[in-house]
Amino acid sequence: MNNLNRNIETGQILLAEPFMADPNFKRSVVLLCDHHQEGTVGFILNKSVKMEINDLLADFPEFKSEVYFGGPVQTDTIHYIHNVGHLLDDSQAVCNGVYWGGDFERLKFLISTDQINNTNIRFFVGYSGWDKGQLIDEMGSGSWILSQANEKFVFEPKGMELWSDVLKEKGDRFTVISQVPDYANWN
């Protein structure tokens, strides 16, 4: 196992390098929810699909919650991360105060009984996924900057500002990178 692989862990954040051309990941902030030898799953935290969860799910309690583009894989699926792992059975811990998934019927009950509000949960269409070795290769080519996740980044969404906010929090040279204009010809 090379050194890069030992540094990538569930619960970390990937920040797209400033000039990434892939429109799916341009200036994206990806929360890694599952990383192991066979692959990685994460969700883009800063790209809204400009829809609410009730626009996508017919059999769901009335709930005002924006939906985000989790990534280009299986965009016909809905995923969720939340901070109520103690209430939602079968949740997977991602990092301190952040959980992924859980019993969907229980989730609907907790929402309908006002035990979960829109500050506790975020919904995603699709996910970001990497096969065995793929993320390691992308890290090696400089496509991603690795950072630590925290609840503030996950549950206080700021849209595209989140990318520069996370970089600024890393400090040093990353503060300079956070100021790189979106388009080089604007410089």
N, C-alpha and C positions, 0 to 999 in steps of 0.2 A: 504494500500500500504506500503510495507516494505521499509526500508531505502535504500537498494540496488537499487530498482526500481526508486527511486527519483533521484539517481545519474546517471543513464543511460539516455542519451539524443541524439537526432538526431544531427549529426555533430561531434560526438566524435569518437575516435579511440579505437579499441580493439586490444591488443597485446597478442598473444598466450603466455601462460606461457612457460618457456624454455624447459620443458620436455614433452610437449603435444605430444601424440603418434599418433593422427589422422593425416594421411598424407595430408588431404585436408587443414589442418590449422596449420601444424607444422611451427613455427617461422613466422606466418602470421601477417600482419598489416591490419585490416579491418576497413574501413570507414563506419560508421553507417549513412545511408541515410534516414532512416525512422524508428522511434521507437515510439510505442504507446502501449496502454494496450493490444491489440490483437496480437502483434508480432513485429518483427524487421527485416529490410532488410539492407544489407550492401554489400560492394565489397572489395575483397582482393586486396590490392594495390601493392603487391610485388611478384607476381607470373606470369611471362610471359608465354604465350602458344607458344611462338616462331613462331608466325604468324603475318602477317599484316592484316589490316581490309579488303583490297581488295582481300585477299585470301579467305575470308569468305562471302563477299557480292558481288554478280555479278553486281547488278544494283546500283553502288555507284561510285561517282567521284573518279578519280585517286587521292590517298591520302596516303602518307607514315605515317602510325601510327601503332605502335605495339599494339597487343591485349593481355589482361591479363585475367587470370582465376579469375572470380569474386567470384566463390564459386560453391559448388556441386549441387545447386538447379537449375533446368531447364537449363541445359548446351546447349540446342538448341536455346537459346535466346541471343541477343546482347543488351547490355546496355551501357550507356555512362554518364560520369560526365565531367563537363566543367566549364569554368570561364567566359562564355559569356551569362549569363542569360538575360542581357538586349537586346540581339539580337535574342535569341531563345525562341519563344513563348511556353507557357505551361511548362517551366522549373520549377523545385521545388528547392527552396533554401535549402541547406544542412547546410552550415556554411558560414562565411564571405568569399566571393569570390569563393564559390564552389556551383555548381548546378547539379541537376540530371535530365536527360531526356530532353524532349521537343519535339516539332514538328519535326518529322523525315524528312519530305519533305523539310522543311525550312532549316534543318541542311545540307542536300545535296546541296541546293542552296548556302548557305553561304560558304561551302567548295569549290564548283565549281567556285565561284566568289572571291576566296582568302580572304574572310572576317574572316575565321577561319583557323588557322594553327595547326600543331601537338603539339604545346606548350599550346594550349587552351583546349584540349580535350583528354580524355582517354576512350578507349573501353574495354568492359569486356564480356566474354562468361560466362553465368550463373551468379548466385548471391549467397550470403550467407543469409540464412533465419532462423529465430527462431520463433516457435509458442509461444502463450501466456504462459508466465512463464518460458519457456525453458532457455532463456538467463539469467534470474534472478538466476535460479538453477545453471547454469554453473559458474556464477560470485561467487555464494556462495561457490562453491566447489574449487574455486581458479584457474579455467581454463583460466581466462582472466585478464589482467591488463588494466585498463581504463586510457585513456589519452585524451588531447584536440587535435583536428585536426587543421591544418592550410594549407594554399595553398602550402607551400613549400613541405610538405609531399605528397600532392596529385599530384602536377604537376611537381615535380622534382624526378621522380622515380629512385630508386637506387637499385632495385632488393632486394635480401635478406639482404643487408646492412641496409635497411630502418628499419628493426626490432630493431637492436641495436642502430641506430641513434635516434629513438624516445625514447627508454629507457634512453639513455644518456641525452637527453634533459630534461627528468623528474628529473634527478639528484638523489642525496642521494643514497639509497640502490639500486635504479634502474640502476645506472651506474655499480654497481657490477654485477647485474643480466645480463646486456648486454654483459658481458664478459664470461658468462657461455658457455663452448664449446658445439657445436652442438651435440656431442656424449660424454656421461659421461666417457667412457673408454679412451678418449683422455686426460683426466685430469691428 
